[in-house]
């Protein structure tokens, strides 16, 4: 199974870009980054424009085609620039 079809299986319908696939003893390790349009702040619903930082979320041991796949997804934290909003930053949601 190629990397492209693996990406289709795992991420179809999501704004996620595959960056690296590594073969490890326990299975495949897939690294990906979220790359969708800027999300809206859950506090005030205005669109975020500035990225604060990003961090990695891990999903371990997903069975795909009989193999164990670990996904490391990098998601972004955004600033909310609306002064009245109580949420200063928030993390984008990737299903
Ligand atoms: Zn806000």
PDB file of the backbone (N, CA, C, O) and the ligand in Angstrom, with CONECT records:
HET     ZN  A 101       1
ATOM      1  N   UNK A   1       0.851  -1.192   0.000  1.00  0.00           N
ATOM      2  CA  UNK A   1       0.000   0.000   0.000  1.00  0.00           C
ATOM      3  C   UNK A   1       0.889   1.245   0.000  1.00  0.00           C
ATOM      4  O   UNK A   1       1.787   1.372   0.832  1.00  0.00           O
ATOM      5  N   UNK A   2       0.637   2.146  -0.921  1.00  0.00           N
ATOM      6  CA  UNK A   2       1.465   3.346  -1.042  1.00  0.00           C
ATOM      7  C   UNK A   2       1.091   4.397  -0.025  1.00  0.00           C
ATOM      8  O   UNK A   2       0.054   4.315   0.635  1.00  0.00           O
ATOM      9  N   UNK A   3       1.950   5.380   0.088  1.00  0.00           N
ATOM     10  CA  UNK A   3       1.736   6.452   1.052  1.00  0.00           C
ATOM     11  C   UNK A   3       0.474   7.240   0.703  1.00  0.00           C
ATOM     12  O   UNK A   3      -0.278   7.648   1.588  1.00  0.00           O
ATOM     13  N   UNK A   4       0.252   7.447  -0.577  1.00  0.00           N
ATOM     14  CA  UNK A   4      -0.914   8.239  -0.990  1.00  0.00           C
ATOM     15  C   UNK A   4      -2.218   7.557  -0.597  1.00  0.00           C
ATOM     16  O   UNK A   4      -3.139   8.206  -0.100  1.00  0.00           O
ATOM     17  N   UNK A   5      -2.293   6.242  -0.820  1.00  0.00           N
ATOM     18  CA  UNK A   5      -3.531   5.550  -0.481  1.00  0.00           C
ATOM     19  C   UNK A   5      -3.700   5.473   1.026  1.00  0.00           C
ATOM     20  O   UNK A   5      -4.822   5.485   1.530  1.00  0.00           O
ATOM     21  N   UNK A   6      -2.598   5.394   1.739  1.00  0.00           N
ATOM     22  CA  UNK A   6      -2.665   5.411   3.201  1.00  0.00           C
ATOM     23  C   UNK A   6      -3.257   6.732   3.672  1.00  0.00           C
ATOM     24  O   UNK A   6      -4.101   6.763   4.568  1.00  0.00           O
ATOM     25  N   UNK A   7      -2.810   7.816   3.061  1.00  0.00           N
ATOM     26  CA  UNK A   7      -3.333   9.137   3.410  1.00  0.00           C
ATOM     27  C   UNK A   7      -4.826   9.201   3.121  1.00  0.00           C
ATOM     28  O   UNK A   7      -5.585   9.804   3.879  1.00  0.00           O
ATOM     29  N   UNK A   8      -5.241   8.586   2.033  1.00  0.00           N
ATOM     30  CA  UNK A   8      -6.667   8.576   1.697  1.00  0.00           C
ATOM     31  C   UNK A   8      -7.463   7.841   2.761  1.00  0.00           C
ATOM     32  O   UNK A   8      -8.532   8.286   3.176  1.00  0.00           O
ATOM     33  N   UNK A   9      -6.929   6.716   3.192  1.00  0.00           N
ATOM     34  CA  UNK A   9      -7.630   5.917   4.192  1.00  0.00           C
ATOM     35  C   UNK A   9      -7.749   6.682   5.497  1.00  0.00           C
ATOM     36  O   UNK A   9      -8.820   6.729   6.102  1.00  0.00           O
ATOM     37  N   UNK A  10      -6.645   7.282   5.931  1.00  0.00           N
ATOM     38  CA  UNK A  10      -6.622   7.901   7.245  1.00  0.00           C
ATOM     39  C   UNK A  10      -7.279   9.269   7.281  1.00  0.00           C
ATOM     40  O   UNK A  10      -7.976   9.607   8.238  1.00  0.00           O
ATOM     41  N   UNK A  11      -7.057  10.045   6.245  1.00  0.00           N
ATOM     42  CA  UNK A  11      -7.373  11.472   6.346  1.00  0.00           C
ATOM     43  C   UNK A  11      -8.369  11.950   5.319  1.00  0.00           C
ATOM     44  O   UNK A  11      -8.500  13.158   5.122  1.00  0.00           O
ATOM     45  N   UNK A  12      -9.074  11.059   4.657  1.00  0.00           N
ATOM     46  CA  UNK A  12      -9.981  11.522   3.613  1.00  0.00           C
ATOM     47  C   UNK A  12     -11.030  12.450   4.212  1.00  0.00           C
ATOM     48  O   UNK A  12     -11.648  12.135   5.229  1.00  0.00           O
ATOM     49  N   UNK A  13     -11.219  13.574   3.579  1.00  0.00           N
ATOM     50  CA  UNK A  13     -12.209  14.527   4.056  1.00  0.00           C
ATOM     51  C   UNK A  13     -11.662  15.538   5.045  1.00  0.00           C
ATOM     52  O   UNK A  13     -12.377  16.462   5.431  1.00  0.00           O
ATOM     53  N   UNK A  14     -10.401  15.388   5.471  1.00  0.00           N
ATOM     54  CA  UNK A  14      -9.840  16.326   6.435  1.00  0.00           C
ATOM     55  C   UNK A  14      -8.750  17.161   5.789  1.00  0.00           C
ATOM     56  O   UNK A  14      -8.112  16.739   4.824  1.00  0.00           O
ATOM     57  N   UNK A  15      -8.547  18.348   6.333  1.00  0.00           N
ATOM     58  CA  UNK A  15      -7.491  19.220   5.831  1.00  0.00           C
ATOM     59  C   UNK A  15      -6.181  18.880   6.521  1.00  0.00           C
ATOM     60  O   UNK A  15      -5.691  19.615   7.379  1.00  0.00           O
ATOM     61  N   UNK A  16      -5.642  17.765   6.128  1.00  0.00           N
ATOM     62  CA  UNK A  16      -4.429  17.265   6.754  1.00  0.00           C
ATOM     63  C   UNK A  16      -3.444  16.868   5.668  1.00  0.00           C
ATOM     64  O   UNK A  16      -3.817  16.233   4.682  1.00  0.00           O
ATOM     65  N   UNK A  17      -2.205  17.239   5.850  1.00  0.00           N
ATOM     66  CA  UNK A  17      -1.181  16.903   4.860  1.00  0.00           C
ATOM     67  C   UNK A  17      -0.187  15.934   5.499  1.00  0.00           C
ATOM     68  O   UNK A  17       0.296  16.143   6.611  1.00  0.00           O
ATOM     69  N   UNK A  18       0.095  14.879   4.759  1.00  0.00           N
ATOM     70  CA  UNK A  18       1.040  13.881   5.226  1.00  0.00           C
ATOM     71  C   UNK A  18       2.461  14.411   5.054  1.00  0.00           C
ATOM     72  O   UNK A  18       2.811  14.883   3.972  1.00  0.00           O
ATOM     73  N   UNK A  19       3.279  14.342   6.089  1.00  0.00           N
ATOM     74  CA  UNK A  19       4.654  14.822   5.951  1.00  0.00           C
ATOM     75  C   UNK A  19       5.674  13.692   5.936  1.00  0.00           C
ATOM     76  O   UNK A  19       6.697  13.789   5.257  1.00  0.00           O
ATOM     77  N   UNK A  20       5.406  12.628   6.672  1.00  0.00           N
ATOM     78  CA  UNK A  20       6.400  11.571   6.725  1.00  0.00           C
ATOM     79  C   UNK A  20       5.774  10.264   7.146  1.00  0.00           C
ATOM     80  O   UNK A  20       4.874  10.236   7.985  1.00  0.00           O
ATOM     81  N   UNK A  21       6.243   9.197   6.571  1.00  0.00           N
ATOM     82  CA  UNK A  21       5.818   7.868   6.999  1.00  0.00           C
ATOM     83  C   UNK A  21       7.070   7.068   7.326  1.00  0.00           C
ATOM     84  O   UNK A  21       7.963   6.932   6.489  1.00  0.00           O
ATOM     85  N   UNK A  22       7.134   6.549   8.518  1.00  0.00           N
ATOM     86  CA  UNK A  22       8.307   5.796   8.951  1.00  0.00           C
ATOM     87  C   UNK A  22       7.888   4.383   9.312  1.00  0.00           C
ATOM     88  O   UNK A  22       6.846   4.163   9.930  1.00  0.00           O
ATOM     89  N   UNK A  23       8.719   3.433   8.917  1.00  0.00           N
ATOM     90  CA  UNK A  23       8.455   2.042   9.262  1.00  0.00           C
ATOM     91  C   UNK A  23       9.151   1.752  10.591  1.00  0.00           C
ATOM     92  O   UNK A  23      10.378   1.782  10.675  1.00  0.00           O
ATOM     93  N   UNK A  24       8.374   1.476  11.611  1.00  0.00           N
ATOM     94  CA  UNK A  24       8.948   1.152  12.916  1.00  0.00           C
ATOM     95  C   UNK A  24       8.624  -0.291  13.260  1.00  0.00           C
ATOM     96  O   UNK A  24       7.798  -0.931  12.609  1.00  0.00           O
ATOM     97  N   UNK A  25       9.292  -0.794  14.301  1.00  0.00           N
ATOM     98  CA  UNK A  25       9.104  -2.198  14.685  1.00  0.00           C
ATOM     99  C   UNK A  25       7.644  -2.478  15.030  1.00  0.00           C
ATOM    100  O   UNK A  25       7.115  -3.538  14.693  1.00  0.00           O
ATOM    101  N   UNK A  26       6.998  -1.536  15.696  1.00  0.00           N
ATOM    102  CA  UNK A  26       5.618  -1.760  16.121  1.00  0.00           C
ATOM    103  C   UNK A  26       4.591  -1.432  15.045  1.00  0.00           C
ATOM    104  O   UNK A  26       3.392  -1.621  15.249  1.00  0.00           O
ATOM    105  N   UNK A  27       5.059  -0.943  13.905  1.00  0.00           N
ATOM    106  CA  UNK A  27       4.129  -0.631  12.825  1.00  0.00           C
ATOM    107  C   UNK A  27       4.540   0.641  12.106  1.00  0.00           C
ATOM    108  O   UNK A  27       5.680   1.090  12.219  1.00  0.00           O
ATOM    109  N   UNK A  28       3.618   1.209  11.378  1.00  0.00           N
ATOM    110  CA  UNK A  28       3.911   2.439  10.659  1.00  0.00           C
ATOM    111  C   UNK A  28       3.717   3.647  11.563  1.00  0.00           C
ATOM    112  O   UNK A  28       2.795   3.690  12.377  1.00  0.00           O
ATOM    113  N   UNK A  29       4.605   4.633  11.407  1.00  0.00           N
ATOM    114  CA  UNK A  29       4.428   5.905  12.094  1.00  0.00           C
ATOM    115  C   UNK A  29       4.174   6.962  11.020  1.00  0.00           C
ATOM    116  O   UNK A  29       5.015   7.200  10.154  1.00  0.00           O
ATOM    117  N   UNK A  30       3.022   7.577  11.092  1.00  0.00           N
ATOM    118  CA  UNK A  30       2.621   8.558  10.095  1.00  0.00           C
ATOM    119  C   UNK A  30       2.634   9.940  10.742  1.00  0.00           C
ATOM    120  O   UNK A  30       1.972  10.172  11.753  1.00  0.00           O
ATOM    121  N   UNK A  31       3.401  10.857  10.140  1.00  0.00           N
ATOM    122  CA  UNK A  31       3.404  12.221  10.650  1.00  0.00           C
ATOM    123  C   UNK A  31       2.630  13.116   9.689  1.00  0.00           C
ATOM    124  O   UNK A  31       2.785  13.020   8.471  1.00  0.00           O
ATOM    125  N   UNK A  32       1.815  13.966  10.240  1.00  0.00           N
ATOM    126  CA  UNK A  32       0.965  14.808   9.407  1.00  0.00           C
ATOM    127  C   UNK A  32       0.768  16.161  10.072  1.00  0.00           C
ATOM    128  O   UNK A  32       0.924  16.299  11.285  1.00  0.00           O
ATOM    129  N   UNK A  33       0.430  17.141   9.277  1.00  0.00           N
ATOM    130  CA  UNK A  33       0.124  18.462   9.821  1.00  0.00           C
ATOM    131  C   UNK A  33      -1.266  18.873   9.363  1.00  0.00           C
ATOM    132  O   UNK A  33      -1.681  18.582   8.241  1.00  0.00           O
ATOM    133  N   UNK A  34      -1.969  19.548  10.243  1.00  0.00           N
ATOM    134  CA  UNK A  34      -3.255  20.123   9.871  1.00  0.00           C
ATOM    135  C   UNK A  34      -2.976  21.351   9.016  1.00  0.00           C
ATOM    136  O   UNK A  34      -2.118  22.163   9.362  1.00  0.00           O
ATOM    137  N   UNK A  35      -3.685  21.495   7.909  1.00  0.00           N
ATOM    138  CA  UNK A  35      -3.363  22.587   6.997  1.00  0.00           C
ATOM    139  C   UNK A  35      -4.620  23.227   6.432  1.00  0.00           C
ATOM    140  O   UNK A  35      -4.608  23.762   5.323  1.00  0.00           O
ATOM    141  N   UNK A  36      -5.675  23.173   7.175  1.00  0.00           N
ATOM    142  CA  UNK A  36      -6.929  23.750   6.708  1.00  0.00           C
ATOM    143  C   UNK A  36      -6.925  25.264   6.806  1.00  0.00           C
ATOM    144  O   UNK A  36      -5.942  25.853   7.255  1.00  0.00           O
ATOM    145  N   UNK A  37      -7.993  25.893   6.398  1.00  0.00           N
ATOM    146  CA  UNK A  37      -8.137  27.335   6.540  1.00  0.00           C
ATOM    147  C   UNK A  37      -8.210  27.700   8.015  1.00  0.00           C
ATOM    148  O   UNK A  37      -8.514  26.840   8.841  1.00  0.00           O
ATOM    149  N   UNK A  38      -7.937  28.968   8.371  1.00  0.00           N
ATOM    150  CA  UNK A  38      -7.966  29.356   9.784  1.00  0.00           C
ATOM    151  C   UNK A  38      -9.330  29.076  10.384  1.00  0.00           C
ATOM    152  O   UNK A  38     -10.353  29.417   9.790  1.00  0.00           O
ATOM    153  N   UNK A  39      -9.355  28.464  11.545  1.00  0.00           N
ATOM    154  CA  UNK A  39     -10.631  28.133  12.182  1.00  0.00           C
ATOM    155  C   UNK A  39     -11.225  29.351  12.873  1.00  0.00           C
ATOM    156  O   UNK A  39     -10.568  30.383  13.008  1.00  0.00           O
ATOM    157  N   UNK A  40     -12.460  29.223  13.304  1.00  0.00           N
ATOM    158  CA  UNK A  40     -13.108  30.289  14.041  1.00  0.00           C
ATOM    159  C   UNK A  40     -12.958  30.032  15.540  1.00  0.00           C
ATOM    160  O   UNK A  40     -12.984  28.891  16.002  1.00  0.00           O
ATOM    161  N   UNK A  41     -12.803  31.119  16.275  1.00  0.00           N
ATOM    162  CA  UNK A  41     -12.664  31.040  17.726  1.00  0.00           C
ATOM    163  C   UNK A  41     -13.951  30.493  18.343  1.00  0.00           C
ATOM    164  O   UNK A  41     -15.037  30.992  18.046  1.00  0.00           O
ATOM    165  N   UNK A  42     -13.842  29.474  19.198  1.00  0.00           N
ATOM    166  CA  UNK A  42     -15.050  28.939  19.836  1.00  0.00           C
ATOM    167  C   UNK A  42     -15.676  29.914  20.826  1.00  0.00           C
ATOM    168  O   UNK A  42     -16.829  29.741  21.221  1.00  0.00           O
ATOM    169  N   UNK A  43     -14.925  30.939  21.228  1.00  0.00           N
ATOM    170  CA  UNK A  43     -15.458  31.905  22.178  1.00  0.00           C
ATOM    171  C   UNK A  43     -16.300  32.985  21.530  1.00  0.00           C
ATOM    172  O   UNK A  43     -17.350  33.351  22.057  1.00  0.00           O
ATOM    173  N   UNK A  44     -15.849  33.507  20.382  1.00  0.00           N
ATOM    174  CA  UNK A  44     -16.550  34.641  19.780  1.00  0.00           C
ATOM    175  C   UNK A  44     -16.875  34.413  18.311  1.00  0.00           C
ATOM    176  O   UNK A  44     -17.509  35.256  17.678  1.00  0.00           O
ATOM    177  N   UNK A  45     -16.445  33.284  17.768  1.00  0.00           N
ATOM    178  CA  UNK A  45     -16.791  32.916  16.398  1.00  0.00           C
ATOM    179  C   UNK A  45     -16.134  33.776  15.318  1.00  0.00           C
ATOM    180  O   UNK A  45     -16.543  33.718  14.158  1.00  0.00           O
ATOM    181  N   UNK A  46     -15.132  34.566  15.676  1.00  0.00           N
ATOM    182  CA  UNK A  46     -14.441  35.319  14.631  1.00  0.00           C
ATOM    183  C   UNK A  46     -13.253  34.514  14.134  1.00  0.00           C
ATOM    184  O   UNK A  46     -12.685  33.707  14.870  1.00  0.00           O
ATOM    185  N   UNK A  47     -12.890  34.734  12.903  1.00  0.00           N
ATOM    186  CA  UNK A  47     -11.855  33.925  12.281  1.00  0.00           C
ATOM    187  C   UNK A  47     -10.476  34.309  12.813  1.00  0.00           C
ATOM    188  O   UNK A  47     -10.143  35.488  12.939  1.00  0.00           O
ATOM    189  N   UNK A  48      -9.696  33.299  13.116  1.00  0.00           N
ATOM    190  CA  UNK A  48      -8.346  33.548  13.622  1.00  0.00           C
ATOM    191  C   UNK A  48      -7.424  33.905  12.470  1.00  0.00           C
ATOM    192  O   UNK A  48      -7.595  33.425  11.350  1.00  0.00           O
ATOM    193  N   UNK A  49      -6.451  34.747  12.755  1.00  0.00           N
ATOM    194  CA  UNK A  49      -5.528  35.112  11.687  1.00  0.00           C
ATOM    195  C   UNK A  49      -4.072  34.856  12.054  1.00  0.00           C
ATOM    196  O   UNK A  49      -3.210  34.816  11.176  1.00  0.00           O
ATOM    197  N   UNK A  50      -3.797  34.687  13.313  1.00  0.00           N
ATOM    198  CA  UNK A  50      -2.407  34.503  13.697  1.00  0.00           C
ATOM    199  C   UNK A  50      -2.204  33.167  14.401  1.00  0.00           C
ATOM    200  O   UNK A  50      -2.977  32.776  15.275  1.00  0.00           O
ATOM    201  N   UNK A  51      -1.150  32.489  13.997  1.00  0.00           N
ATOM    202  CA  UNK A  51      -0.808  31.219  14.636  1.00  0.00           C
ATOM    203  C   UNK A  51       0.041  31.492  15.863  1.00  0.00           C
ATOM    204  O   UNK A  51       1.035  32.214  15.789  1.00  0.00           O
ATOM    205  N   UNK A  52      -0.343  30.926  16.969  1.00  0.00           N
ATOM    206  CA  UNK A  52       0.381  31.083  18.229  1.00  0.00           C
ATOM    207  C   UNK A  52       1.530  30.088  18.305  1.00  0.00           C
ATOM    208  O   UNK A  52       2.674  30.462  18.567  1.00  0.00           O
ATOM    209  N   UNK A  53       1.223  28.843  18.078  1.00  0.00           N
ATOM    210  CA  UNK A  53       2.220  27.781  18.181  1.00  0.00           C
ATOM    211  C   UNK A  53       1.590  26.520  17.615  1.00  0.00           C
ATOM    212  O   UNK A  53       0.440  26.525  17.175  1.00  0.00           O
ATOM    213  N   UNK A  54       2.347  25.463  17.632  1.00  0.00           N
ATOM    214  CA  UNK A  54       1.741  24.196  17.244  1.00  0.00           C
ATOM    215  C   UNK A  54       2.319  23.094  18.122  1.00  0.00           C
ATOM    216  O   UNK A  54       3.418  23.217  18.662  1.00  0.00           O
ATOM    217  N   UNK A  55       1.565  22.032  18.249  1.00  0.00           N
ATOM    218  CA  UNK A  55       2.056  20.913  19.037  1.00  0.00           C
ATOM    219  C   UNK A  55       1.548  19.625  18.435  1.00  0.00           C
ATOM    220  O   UNK A  55       0.667  19.613  17.575  1.00  0.00           O
ATOM    221  N   UNK A  56       2.125  18.549  18.910  1.00  0.00           N
ATOM    222  CA  UNK A  56       1.830  17.263  18.319  1.00  0.00           C
ATOM    223  C   UNK A  56       0.843  16.486  19.168  1.00  0.00           C
ATOM    224  O   UNK A  56       0.972  16.409  20.390  1.00  0.00           O
ATOM    225  N   UNK A  57      -0.134  15.917  18.507  1.00  0.00           N
ATOM    226  CA  UNK A  57      -1.049  15.010  19.183  1.00  0.00           C
ATOM    227  C   UNK A  57      -0.817  13.623  18.635  1.00  0.00           C
ATOM    228  O   UNK A  57      -0.643  13.441  17.430  1.00  0.00           O
ATOM    229  N   UNK A  58      -0.813  12.659  19.509  1.00  0.00           N
ATOM    230  CA  UNK A  58      -0.554  11.300  19.067  1.00  0.00           C
ATOM    231  C   UNK A  58      -1.793  10.430  19.103  1.00  0.00           C
ATOM    232  O   UNK A  58      -2.586  10.506  20.042  1.00  0.00           O
ATOM    233  N   UNK A  59      -1.960   9.614  18.096  1.00  0.00           N
ATOM    234  CA  UNK A  59      -3.017   8.607  18.078  1.00  0.00           C
ATOM    235  C   UNK A  59      -2.308   7.283  17.855  1.00  0.00           C
ATOM    236  O   UNK A  59      -1.793   7.027  16.767  1.00  0.00           O
ATOM    237  N   UNK A  60      -2.280   6.458  18.862  1.00  0.00           N
ATOM    238  CA  UNK A  60      -1.471   5.246  18.773  1.00  0.00           C
ATOM    239  C   UNK A  60      -2.282   4.034  18.353  1.00  0.00           C
ATOM    240  O   UNK A  60      -3.445   3.872  18.722  1.00  0.00           O
ATOM    241  N   UNK A  61      -1.637   3.201  17.582  1.00  0.00           N
ATOM    242  CA  UNK A  61      -2.154   1.867  17.327  1.00  0.00           C
ATOM    243  C   UNK A  61      -3.465   1.757  16.600  1.00  0.00           C
ATOM    244  O   UNK A  61      -4.284   0.896  16.924  1.00  0.00           O
ATOM    245  N   UNK A  62      -3.685   2.624  15.611  1.00  0.00           N
ATOM    246  CA  UNK A  62      -4.891   2.460  14.798  1.00  0.00           C
ATOM    247  C   UNK A  62      -4.677   1.307  13.831  1.00  0.00           C
ATOM    248  O   UNK A  62      -3.660   1.260  13.140  1.00  0.00           O
ATOM    249  N   UNK A  63      -5.617   0.381  13.775  1.00  0.00           N
ATOM    250  CA  UNK A  63      -5.469  -0.705  12.815  1.00  0.00           C
ATOM    251  C   UNK A  63      -5.909  -0.274  11.418  1.00  0.00           C
ATOM    252  O   UNK A  63      -7.067   0.084  11.207  1.00  0.00           O
ATOM    253  N   UNK A  64      -4.986  -0.311  10.474  1.00  0.00           N
ATOM    254  CA  UNK A  64      -5.306   0.009   9.083  1.00  0.00           C
ATOM    255  C   UNK A  64      -4.810  -1.134   8.212  1.00  0.00           C
ATOM    256  O   UNK A  64      -3.616  -1.431   8.182  1.00  0.00           O
ATOM    257  N   UNK A  65      -5.724  -1.764   7.512  1.00  0.00           N
ATOM    258  CA  UNK A  65      -5.375  -2.899   6.647  1.00  0.00           C
ATOM    259  C   UNK A  65      -4.536  -3.948   7.377  1.00  0.00           C
ATOM    260  O   UNK A  65      -3.570  -4.472   6.823  1.00  0.00           O
ATOM    261  N   UNK A  66      -4.902  -4.245   8.601  1.00  0.00           N
ATOM    262  CA  UNK A  66      -4.211  -5.279   9.351  1.00  0.00           C
ATOM    263  C   UNK A  66      -2.882  -4.869   9.939  1.00  0.00           C
ATOM    264  O   UNK A  66      -2.175  -5.703  10.506  1.00  0.00           O
ATOM    265  N   UNK A  67      -2.518  -3.579   9.816  1.00  0.00           N
ATOM    266  CA  UNK A  67      -1.265  -3.115  10.410  1.00  0.00           C
ATOM    267  C   UNK A  67      -1.581  -2.096  11.494  1.00  0.00           C
ATOM    268  O   UNK A  67      -2.639  -1.466  11.501  1.00  0.00           O
ATOM    269  N   UNK A  68      -0.636  -1.958  12.399  1.00  0.00           N
ATOM    270  CA  UNK A  68      -0.794  -0.953  13.444  1.00  0.00           C
ATOM    271  C   UNK A  68      -0.184   0.359  12.952  1.00  0.00           C
ATOM    272  O   UNK A  68       0.973   0.394  12.535  1.00  0.00           O
ATOM    273  N   UNK A  69      -0.945   1.403  13.001  1.00  0.00           N
ATOM    274  CA  UNK A  69      -0.474   2.702  12.523  1.00  0.00           C
ATOM    275  C   UNK A  69      -0.560   3.720  13.656  1.00  0.00           C
ATOM    276  O   UNK A  69      -1.609   3.883  14.279  1.00  0.00           O
ATOM    277  N   UNK A  70       0.547   4.397  13.914  1.00  0.00           N
ATOM    278  CA  UNK A  70       0.560   5.476  14.885  1.00  0.00           C
ATOM    279  C   UNK A  70       0.564   6.798  14.144  1.00  0.00           C
ATOM    280  O   UNK A  70       1.410   7.025  13.278  1.00  0.00           O
ATOM    281  N   UNK A  71      -0.358   7.658  14.470  1.00  0.00           N
ATOM    282  CA  UNK A  71      -0.450   8.945  13.789  1.00  0.00           C
ATOM    283  C   UNK A  71       0.056  10.032  14.719  1.00  0.00           C
ATOM    284  O   UNK A  71      -0.381  10.135  15.865  1.00  0.00           O
ATOM    285  N   UNK A  72       0.982  10.845  14.219  1.00  0.00           N
ATOM    286  CA  UNK A  72       1.406  12.025  14.968  1.00  0.00           C
ATOM    287  C   UNK A  72       0.937  13.237  14.186  1.00  0.00           C
ATOM    288  O   UNK A  72       1.485  13.578  13.137  1.00  0.00           O
ATOM    289  N   UNK A  73      -0.074  13.870  14.713  1.00  0.00           N
ATOM    290  CA  UNK A  73      -0.690  14.988  14.004  1.00  0.00           C
ATOM    291  C   UNK A  73      -0.311  16.305  14.663  1.00  0.00           C
ATOM    292  O   UNK A  73      -0.501  16.500  15.863  1.00  0.00           O
ATOM    293  N   UNK A  74       0.230  17.203  13.848  1.00  0.00           N
ATOM    294  CA  UNK A  74       0.596  18.517  14.382  1.00  0.00           C
ATOM    295  C   UNK A  74      -0.580  19.476  14.198  1.00  0.00           C
ATOM    296  O   UNK A  74      -0.992  19.758  13.073  1.00  0.00           O
ATOM    297  N   UNK A  75      -1.105  19.963  15.296  1.00  0.00           N
ATOM    298  CA  UNK A  75      -2.220  20.902  15.227  1.00  0.00           C
ATOM    299  C   UNK A  75      -1.744  22.272  15.684  1.00  0.00           C
ATOM    300  O   UNK A  75      -0.740  22.394  16.387  1.00  0.00           O
ATOM    301  N   UNK A  76      -2.468  23.287  15.281  1.00  0.00           N
ATOM    302  CA  UNK A  76      -2.029  24.653  15.545  1.00  0.00           C
ATOM    303  C   UNK A  76      -2.880  25.325  16.621  1.00  0.00           C
ATOM    304  O   UNK A  76      -4.084  25.092  16.733  1.00  0.00           O
ATOM    305  N   UNK A  77      -2.221  26.153  17.392  1.00  0.00           N
ATOM    306  CA  UNK A  77      -2.919  26.988  18.368  1.00  0.00           C
ATOM    307  C   UNK A  77      -2.965  28.398  17.792  1.00  0.00           C
ATOM    308  O   UNK A  77      -1.954  28.908  17.309  1.00  0.00           O
ATOM    309  N   UNK A  78      -4.103  29.012  17.840  1.00  0.00           N
ATOM    310  CA  UNK A  78      -4.279  30.339  17.244  1.00  0.00           C
ATOM    311  C   UNK A  78      -4.536  31.392  18.305  1.00  0.00           C
ATOM    312  O   UNK A  78      -5.038  31.091  19.388  1.00  0.00           O
ATOM    313  N   UNK A  79      -4.188  32.630  17.982  1.00  0.00           N
ATOM    314  CA  UNK A  79      -4.585  33.761  18.797  1.00  0.00           C
ATOM    315  C   UNK A  79      -5.989  34.177  18.396  1.00  0.00           C
ATOM    316  O   UNK A  79      -6.355  34.099  17.223  1.00  0.00           O
ATOM    317  N   UNK A  80      -6.778  34.622  19.376  1.00  0.00           N
ATOM    318  CA  UNK A  80      -7.994  35.347  19.045  1.00  0.00           C
ATOM    319  C   UNK A  80      -7.692  36.817  19.271  1.00  0.00           C
ATOM    320  O   UNK A  80      -7.298  37.213  20.367  1.00  0.00           O
ATOM    321  N   UNK A  81      -7.874  37.620  18.246  1.00  0.00           N
ATOM    322  CA  UNK A  81      -7.490  39.028  18.332  1.00  0.00           C
ATOM    323  C   UNK A  81      -8.638  39.942  18.718  1.00  0.00           C
ATOM    324  O   UNK A  81      -8.474  41.161  18.780  1.00  0.00           O
ATOM    325  N   UNK A  82      -9.786  39.363  18.973  1.00  0.00           N
ATOM    326  CA  UNK A  82     -10.900  40.195  19.426  1.00  0.00           C
ATOM    327  C   UNK A  82     -10.667  40.579  20.881  1.00  0.00           C
ATOM    328  O   UNK A  82     -10.606  39.708  21.748  1.00  0.00           O
ATOM    329  N   UNK A  83     -10.535  41.867  21.156  1.00  0.00           N
ATOM    330  CA  UNK A  83     -10.188  42.315  22.496  1.00  0.00           C
ATOM    331  C   UNK A  83     -11.187  41.900  23.562  1.00  0.00           C
ATOM    332  O   UNK A  83     -10.814  41.655  24.709  1.00  0.00           O
ATOM    333  N   UNK A  84     -12.452  41.822  23.185  1.00  0.00           N
ATOM    334  CA  UNK A  84     -13.481  41.509  24.172  1.00  0.00           C
ATOM    335  C   UNK A  84     -13.546  40.029  24.498  1.00  0.00           C
ATOM    336  O   UNK A  84     -14.098  39.627  25.523  1.00  0.00           O
ATOM    337  N   UNK A  85     -12.980  39.227  23.617  1.00  0.00           N
ATOM    338  CA  UNK A  85     -13.100  37.789  23.785  1.00  0.00           C
ATOM    339  C   UNK A  85     -12.242  37.312  24.947  1.00  0.00           C
ATOM    340  O   UNK A  85     -11.102  37.748  25.109  1.00  0.00           O
ATOM    341  N   UNK A  86     -12.791  36.420  25.750  1.00  0.00           N
ATOM    342  CA  UNK A  86     -12.046  35.943  26.911  1.00  0.00           C
ATOM    343  C   UNK A  86     -11.062  34.846  26.555  1.00  0.00           C
ATOM    344  O   UNK A  86     -10.146  34.555  27.325  1.00  0.00           O
ATOM    345  N   UNK A  87     -11.241  34.244  25.413  1.00  0.00           N
ATOM    346  CA  UNK A  87     -10.281  33.234  24.989  1.00  0.00           C
ATOM    347  C   UNK A  87      -9.145  33.914  24.244  1.00  0.00           C
ATOM    348  O   UNK A  87      -9.341  34.467  23.161  1.00  0.00           O
ATOM    349  N   UNK A  88      -7.996  33.872  24.812  1.00  0.00           N
ATOM    350  CA  UNK A  88      -6.863  34.504  24.146  1.00  0.00           C
ATOM    351  C   UNK A  88      -6.319  33.631  23.013  1.00  0.00           C
ATOM    352  O   UNK A  88      -5.943  34.120  21.948  1.00  0.00           O
ATOM    353  N   UNK A  89      -6.290  32.343  23.274  1.00  0.00           N
ATOM    354  CA  UNK A  89      -5.805  31.403  22.262  1.00  0.00           C
ATOM    355  C   UNK A  89      -6.733  30.194  22.243  1.00  0.00           C
ATOM    356  O   UNK A  89      -7.451  29.927  23.207  1.00  0.00           O
ATOM    357  N   UNK A  90      -6.706  29.492  21.159  1.00  0.00           N
ATOM    358  CA  UNK A  90      -7.468  28.245  21.087  1.00  0.00           C
ATOM    359  C   UNK A  90      -6.821  27.322  20.082  1.00  0.00           C
ATOM    360  O   UNK A  90      -6.076  27.764  19.208  1.00  0.00           O
ATOM    361  N   UNK A  91      -7.105  26.049  20.205  1.00  0.00           N
ATOM    362  CA  UNK A  91      -6.509  25.035  19.348  1.00  0.00           C
ATOM    363  C   UNK A  91      -7.516  24.622  18.289  1.00  0.00           C
ATOM    364  O   UNK A  91      -8.699  24.436  18.574  1.00  0.00           O
ATOM    365  N   UNK A  92      -7.033  24.481  17.068  1.00  0.00           N
ATOM    366  CA  UNK A  92      -7.942  24.058  16.008  1.00  0.00           C
ATOM    367  C   UNK A  92      -8.383  22.619  16.263  1.00  0.00           C
ATOM    368  O   UNK A  92      -7.653  21.830  16.863  1.00  0.00           O
ATOM    369  N   UNK A  93      -9.558  22.299  15.811  1.00  0.00           N
ATOM    370  CA  UNK A  93     -10.097  20.964  15.997  1.00  0.00           C
ATOM    371  C   UNK A  93      -9.987  20.177  14.703  1.00  0.00           C
ATOM    372  O   UNK A  93     -10.442  20.618  13.647  1.00  0.00           O
ATOM    373  N   UNK A  94      -9.386  19.028  14.801  1.00  0.00           N
ATOM    374  CA  UNK A  94      -9.333  18.126  13.652  1.00  0.00           C
ATOM    375  C   UNK A  94     -10.019  16.837  14.070  1.00  0.00           C
ATOM    376  O   UNK A  94      -9.631  16.188  15.042  1.00  0.00           O
ATOM    377  N   UNK A  95     -11.021  16.491  13.332  1.00  0.00           N
ATOM    378  CA  UNK A  95     -11.833  15.321  13.727  1.00  0.00           C
ATOM    379  C   UNK A  95     -11.004  14.041  13.722  1.00  0.00           C
ATOM    380  O   UNK A  95     -11.524  12.968  14.028  1.00  0.00           O
TER     381      UNK A  95
HETATM  382 ZN    ZN A 101     -12.471  34.821  20.328  1.00  0.00          ZN
END
